[in-house]
């Protein structure tokens, strides 16, 4: 669920988990790397059902998605963190 960190800080002052818009890819955050301090670690989440995880079934119910996000994030909460949600509307 959490992709390889776009930036890796040895002892991050802050770890930012970035969740793309529905149907979006975690790579949408790749440009953020050059605009952040080195002590901030950026980790993009890649949801199932989207490349490169297109072979996995997408979650059709929000409670399932929330449970999967919780399970993916809990082991990585060993540093101060923030969650960045990106929403797009038409």
C-alpha angles and dihedrals in degrees: 000000000000111000124219108291113270087214127019120207118191091223105006117212086205134007115206119202110201120203115195125222116276107288091015131121129240088235088076085084097053092099091058092071096078091052100054134079118259093246091062116085120208119204119181119207118223113202121217115261092039126092127306087022095044092124089065120081115253117238110258096189125057094223089058091049092048091050091050091049091049092051092048096046103041095076090051098053094095091111133044107284147187131197119221116199118193116206127184126189130195 
